[in-house]
Amino acid sequence: MTARELLEELWSLGVNISLNGDKLHIEVPPGVEINGLKPELIQHKSEIVTLLQSQIEEVQFVGNCPVLIVNGENPLDYPAGPENRPMDS
């Protein structure tokens, strides 16, 4: 399994993975078991950090709050909810 495939597997389980500096912060929903994926997380950690960092193009600030610009989009430019996000072509 590649690092990207591992991320996609975890996301499909509802696992939230974010960065805190160069450390991974992983939030697992109640009832979801990921212990079987821990060896692969350890193996691919540096690749996962690089993948997540590459998604962040820039950081803008609204007041004191950082807003991460991903794929050229500012999430604050859209009303809340996925139904209001532009569709990928």
Secondary structure as UniProt FT lines:
FT   HELIX           3..12
FT   TURN            13..14
FT   STRAND          16..20
FT   TURN            21..22
FT   STRAND          23..27
FT   TURN            30..31
FT   HELIX           35..37
FT   HELIX           38..55
FT   STRAND          56..62
FT   TURN            63..64
FT   STRAND          65..70
FT   TURN            71..72
FT   HELIX           75..77
FT   HELIX           82..84
//
